[in-house]
Amino acid sequence: MFGKPVRTFVLAAVLVRCMDAGTTVGMVLLCTASHLASPLRTAGLVGAALTIPHAFGFLSAPLLDRVGDPRRVVAAAAGLFAGLLMLTTAWLGKSPLPVVLVLALGAGAVGPMLTGGLSSLQEGRSADDRTRRLRAVDALTYGLAGAGAPVVVSALATAISPRGGLLALSCLGLVGGLLVLRLPVGRPPAPDASVTRLPPTEPAHPSADAARSGLFTVLRHAPLRRVALLTWVGALLVSAALLTGMRLGEDHASGYGGWVAVAFGLGGLAGGLALTIRPLRMQSDRGMVLFVAALAPPLVAVVLVERWFPAVLATYALLGLVVAPQTVLSLAARGEHAPDRARRSVFVTIAGTKVAFASAGTALAGLAEGWNAQATLTVLAAVALASSIPAGAAIRGSRRYFHRVMKNTLSDVMRTTFPGD
């Protein structure tokens, strides 16, 4: 189905994103094994230092649109992340904590290049089946890394040591960075008349610097703005729901929380794999409205079946299935609607801010620990529905405006062409 370039991309993306996704778990294991005074507090601070800089990924994002070969930027980012992770791992527990946190902040600053930056290397501006299938493959690499990285780092920590496991994970990321340099990246091919290509969403801004700003472009272009907002809301809700579900699993028995995360991950992998076989054909903004609203039924179902743990696992697997199309549609919108001059900046900006919103969702779920899980999940379901309604109304409104403009334009043309009628 896919050629060698796609297989190379998959291998590079899984290795690089495993390094990114497995870091937090590895840090928790390392802090616990190092017998620090406050291991969880230290792991939390390091994890926050790795995550917070993602929110500012839009500051470095324009670099990808300015350089001649963006592969080198992504590969260098992978190498820098791996090097700083090695130093953080080696110095944790042996050097002052502020020094370790500065290293972690540096690694986190290049994190968006490993997610959105790597995704932007896939060419494709059309909404045809092949491009959508490639977006689904990209989304699948996120699922593989998210599900596989904790297993890999835990196994390496058991076989070697937590410190050795993190160092090995860094080496895997270095290999992935080298594979990035083997990806074919060039100018997009000439448009094919047989392929439907989406029209530009809005005229380019007169200032080249402003147009290259990913955040400015996302906020200015209506379809991108809608998809980005729904992407952020979905990330916040899903991360909060996952932590709440893990807490619910621990209420059943110790260790059951991890199985909730496994069920969610398997559901996401199944959904991503299905979309590589049968790609989505709906418009990205309409699809995001649908699938963000579709988060509500599984969340409500968890509340109804929370006393029977197998049913809880099934509902979280269903939640993972619903999240998979969101990832694909979010990636598709960036490729199909972003202006050429800011295309890669848009990928990095949305990816970085998505991580920040996911972290915020985890934090909010932690702060809501005083609530029972059922109340938290009910609120999350209500927010999913409430956020999708205005977005859907905005889409309907913009289309009605478009039809009204076209109707008036045609009327003017007819009056000008046939003035006597």
C-alpha positions in Angstrom: 0.0 0.0 0.0 2.8 2.4 0.9 6.3 2.8 -0.6 9.7 3.1 1.0 9.5 6.9 1.8 6.3 6.3 3.9 7.9 3.3 5.7 10.9 5.5 6.4 8.7 8.2 7.8 6.8 5.8 10.0 10.0 4.3 11.5 11.5 7.8 12.0 8.4 9.2 13.6 7.8 6.3 15.9 11.4 6.4 17.2 11.5 10.1 17.7 8.1 10.3 19.2 8.8 7.4 21.5 11.7 9.4 22.9 9.3 12.3 23.5 6.4 10.2 24.8 8.5 8.0 27.1 10.4 10.7 28.9 7.8 11.4 31.6 7.4 7.8 32.5 11.1 7.3 32.6 11.6 10.3 34.8 9.1 9.0 37.3 10.9 5.7 37.4 14.3 7.4 37.7 13.2 9.7 40.5 11.8 6.8 42.5 14.8 4.7 42.0 17.2 7.5 42.9 15.8 7.7 46.5 15.2 11.4 46.3 13.6 13.2 49.2 10.5 14.0 47.2 10.6 11.7 44.1 7.1 12.5 42.8 7.5 16.2 43.3 10.8 16.1 41.4 9.4 14.0 38.6 6.4 16.5 38.4 8.7 19.5 38.1 10.9 17.8 35.5 7.7 16.7 33.6 6.4 20.3 33.7 9.7 21.6 32.5 9.5 19.2 29.5 5.9 20.2 28.7 5.4 23.9 29.4 7.7 25.1 26.5 5.5 23.3 24.0 3.0 26.2 24.4 5.6 28.5 22.9 6.5 26.4 19.9 5.0 29.0 17.6 8.1 31.2 18.4 10.5 28.8 16.7 8.0 27.5 14.1 8.7 30.1 11.4 12.2 28.6 11.1 10.8 25.6 9.2 9.3 27.8 6.6 12.4 29.9 6.1 15.1 27.3 5.7 15.8 25.5 2.4 15.8 22.0 3.9 13.4 21.6 6.9 14.5 18.0 7.4 17.8 19.3 8.9 15.9 21.5 11.4 13.8 18.5 12.6 16.8 16.2 12.7 18.8 18.7 14.7 15.8 19.1 17.0 15.8 15.4 17.6 19.5 15.4 18.3 19.3 18.3 20.6 16.4 16.8 22.5 18.3 13.5 22.8 21.4 15.2 24.0 19.6 17.3 26.6 17.7 14.3 27.8 20.9 12.4 28.2 22.3 15.2 30.3 19.1 15.5 32.3 19.2 11.8 33.0 22.8 11.7 33.9 22.7 14.7 36.3 19.3 14.1 38.0 20.0 13.4 41.6 23.7 14.3 41.2 23.4 18.0 40.4 21.3 20.9 41.8 17.7 20.6 40.7 17.6 24.0 39.0 20.3 22.9 36.6 18.4 19.8 35.7 15.2 21.9 35.2 17.0 24.2 32.8 18.1 21.2 30.7 14.6 19.9 30.7 13.2 23.2 29.6 15.7 23.2 26.7 14.6 19.8 25.7 10.9 20.8 25.9 11.5 23.9 23.8 12.3 21.7 20.7 9.5 19.2 21.5 7.0 20.7 19.0 9.5 20.1 16.2 9.3 16.3 16.9 5.5 16.4 16.6 4.2 19.1 14.3 7.5 19.8 12.7 7.9 16.1 11.7 4.3 15.9 10.5 4.9 19.0 8.3 7.5 17.1 6.2 4.7 15.1 4.6 3.7 16.9 1.4 0.1 17.0 0.3 -2.3 19.9 0.0 -5.3 18.1 -1.4 -8.2 16.3 0.3 -7.9 13.1 -1.8 -7.9 9.6 -0.4 -4.2 9.2 -0.6 -3.3 12.3 1.3 -5.9 11.6 4.0 -4.5 8.1 4.3 -1.0 9.5 4.8 -2.4 11.8 7.5 -3.9 8.7 9.1 -0.5 7.0 9.0 1.1 10.0 10.7 -1.6 9.9 13.4 -1.0 6.2 13.8 2.6 6.9 14.7 1.5 9.1 17.6 -0.6 6.2 18.9 2.2 3.7 18.5 4.6 6.0 20.3 2.1 6.9 23.0 1.3 3.2 23.7 4.7 1.7 23.1 7.0 4.2 24.8 5.9 3.5 28.4 6.3 -0.2 27.7 9.7 0.2 26.2 11.1 2.5 28.9 9.6 0.3 31.7 11.1 -2.8 30.2 14.5 -1.2 29.7 14.3 0.2 33.3 13.7 -3.4 34.6 16.4 -5.0 32.4 19.0 -2.3 32.8 18.1 0.5 35.2 15.8 3.6 34.9 18.8 5.7 34.0 20.0 3.2 31.4 16.5 3.0 30.0 16.3 6.7 29.5 19.7 6.8 27.9 18.7 4.0 25.5 15.5 5.9 24.7 17.6 8.9 23.8 19.7 6.7 21.4 16.5 5.5 19.7 15.6 9.2 19.2 19.0 9.9 17.7 18.5 7.0 15.2 15.0 8.5 14.3 16.6 11.9 13.8 19.1 10.4 11.3 16.2 8.7 9.5 14.5 12.0 9.1 17.4 13.1 6.8 16.5 10.3 4.5 12.9 11.5 3.9 12.2 13.0 0.5 11.2 16.6 1.0 10.9 19.0 -1.9 8.4 21.3 -3.5 4.8 20.1 -3.7 4.0 18.5 -7.0 2.1 20.4 -9.6 -1.7 20.1 -9.1 -3.4 17.3 -10.8 -6.6 18.2 -12.6 -8.2 14.9 -11.6 -7.6 15.6 -7.9 -9.8 17.9 -5.9 -7.8 20.6 -4.2 -9.2 22.8 -1.6 -9.3 26.5 -2.5 -7.3 29.0 -0.3 -9.3 29.9 2.8 -8.4 33.6 2.8 -6.1 35.9 0.9 -2.5 36.1 2.1 -1.6 38.8 4.5 0.6 41.6 2.9 3.3 41.2 5.5 5.5 38.2 4.8 6.7 38.1 8.4 3.2 38.1 9.7 2.1 35.5 7.2 4.9 33.2 8.4 3.7 33.4 12.0 1.9 30.1 12.7 -0.2 31.5 15.5 -1.2 34.6 13.5 -2.2 32.3 10.6 -4.2 30.0 12.8 -6.1 32.8 14.3 -6.7 34.6 11.0 -8.0 31.8 8.9 -11.5 30.7 9.9 -11.3 26.9 9.1 -7.9 26.6 10.7 -9.1 28.6 13.7 -12.2 26.4 14.2 -10.1 23.2 13.8 -7.4 24.5 16.2 -9.9 25.5 18.9 -11.7 22.1 18.7 -8.3 20.3 18.7 -7.3 22.2 21.9 -10.7 21.6 23.6 -10.5 17.9 22.6 -7.0 17.5 24.0 -8.0 19.1 27.3 -11.2 17.0 27.6 -9.5 13.7 26.7 -6.5 14.1 29.0 -8.8 15.0 31.9 -11.1 12.1 31.1 -8.2 9.7 30.9 -6.8 10.7 34.3 -10.3 10.5 35.8 -10.8 7.1 34.3 -7.5 5.9 35.8 -8.6 7.2 39.2 -11.9 5.3 38.7 -9.9 2.1 37.9 -7.8 2.5 41.0 -11.1 2.7 43.0 -11.9 -0.8 41.7 -8.5 -2.3 42.6 -4.9 -1.3 42.8 -3.2 -1.2 39.4 -6.5 -1.2 37.4 -5.9 2.5 36.4 -3.2 1.4 34.1 -5.5 -0.9 32.3 -7.8 2.0 31.6 -4.9 3.8 29.8 -4.2 0.6 27.9 -7.8 0.2 26.7 -7.8 3.9 25.6 -4.5 3.4 23.7 -5.7 0.2 22.0 -8.9 2.0 20.9 -6.9 4.8 19.5 -4.6 2.4 17.6 -7.5 0.5 16.2 -9.1 3.7 15.0 -5.9 5.0 13.5 -5.3 1.7 11.7 -8.9 1.7 10.3 -8.4 5.2 8.9 -5.3 4.2 7.0 -7.4 1.6 5.2 -10.6 3.7 4.8 -9.7 7.4 5.0 -12.1 10.1 6.1 -13.6 12.1 3.2 -15.5 14.8 5.2 -14.3 18.4 5.5 -11.9 18.8 8.4 -13.9 21.5 10.3 -17.2 19.7 10.0 -15.6 16.4 11.0 -14.0 18.0 14.1 -17.3 19.3 15.2 -18.8 15.8 14.9 -16.1 13.9 16.7 -15.6 16.4 19.5 -19.4 16.1 20.1 -19.0 12.4 19.9 -16.8 12.4 23.0 -19.9 12.9 25.1 -21.6 9.5 24.6 -18.6 7.4 25.8 -18.1 9.8 28.8 -21.7 9.5 29.8 -21.5 5.7 29.3 -18.6 5.5 31.8 -20.8 7.2 34.4 -23.6 4.6 33.7 -21.4 1.5 33.9 -18.7 2.6 36.3 -19.5 -0.3 38.8 -18.6 -2.9 36.2 -14.9 -2.6 35.3 -15.0 -4.6 32.0 -17.6 -2.1 30.7 -15.4 0.8 31.8 -12.6 -0.6 29.7 -14.9 -1.0 26.7 -16.1 2.6 27.0 -12.5 3.9 27.2 -11.6 1.8 24.1 -14.5 3.5 22.4 -13.2 6.9 23.5 -9.9 6.1 21.9 -11.7 5.2 18.7 -13.4 8.6 18.7 -10.2 10.5 19.3 -8.3 8.9 16.4 -10.4 10.7 13.7 -9.8 14.0 15.6 -6.0 13.6 15.2 -6.3 12.8 11.5 -8.7 15.7 10.8 -6.5 18.1 12.7 -3.5 17.1 10.7 -5.5 17.3 7.4 -6.7 20.8 8.2 -3.2 22.0 8.7 -2.0 20.6 5.3 -5.1 21.6 3.3 -5.9 25.1 4.6 -2.6 26.6 5.8 -1.0 29.1 3.3 2.2 27.9 1.6 4.3 30.6 3.3 3.2 29.5 6.8 2.4 25.8 6.3 5.0 24.3 8.5 4.6 27.0 11.2 0.9 26.0 11.4 1.8 22.4 12.0 4.2 23.2 14.8 2.0 25.8 16.4 -1.1 23.6 16.7 0.9 20.6 17.8 2.7 22.6 20.6 -0.4 24.2 21.9 -2.2 20.9 21.8 0.3 19.4 24.2 -0.1 22.5 26.5 -3.9 22.0 26.6 -3.5 18.3 27.2 -1.3 19.2 30.2 -3.9 21.7 31.4 -6.6 19.0 31.2 -4.5 16.7 33.3 -3.9 19.4 35.9 -7.6 20.3 36.0 -8.5 16.7 36.5 -6.0 16.5 39.4 -7.4 19.6 41.0 -10.9 18.0 40.7 -9.8 15.1 42.8 -12.2 16.2 45.5 -15.1 15.5 43.1 -16.3 12.0 42.5 -15.3 10.6 39.1 -18.9 10.5 37.8 -19.4 14.3 38.3 -16.1 15.1 36.6 -17.0 12.9 33.6 -20.5 14.4 33.3 -19.0 17.9 33.3 -16.5 16.9 30.6 -19.3 15.5 28.4 -21.3 18.7 28.8 -18.3 20.8 27.8 -17.8 18.6 24.7 -21.3 19.2 23.5 -21.2 22.9 24.5 -18.0 23.5 22.5 -19.2 21.8 19.4 -22.5 23.6 19.1 -21.1 27.1 18.4 -18.4 25.7 16.1 -21.1 24.0 14.1 -23.2 27.1 14.0 -20.2 29.1 12.8 -19.7 26.7 9.9 -23.3 26.9 8.9 -23.2 30.7 9.1 -20.1 31.0 6.9 -21.6 28.8 4.3 -24.9 30.7 4.2 -22.8 33.9 3.8 -20.9 32.3 0.9 -24.1 31.3 -0.8 -25.6 34.7 -0.4 -22.5 36.4 -1.8 -22.5 34.0 -4.8 -26.2 34.6 -5.4 -25.7 38.4 -5.4 -22.7 38.2 -7.6 -24.5 36.1 -10.2 -27.4 38.5 -10.1 -25.1 41.5 -10.8 -23.5 39.6 -13.7 -26.8 38.8 -15.2 -28.0 42.4 -15.0 -24.8 43.6 -16.5 -24.8 41.1 -19.3 -28.5 41.3 -20.1 -29.5 44.8 -19.1 -32.8 44.8 -21.1 -34.3 41.7 -19.4 
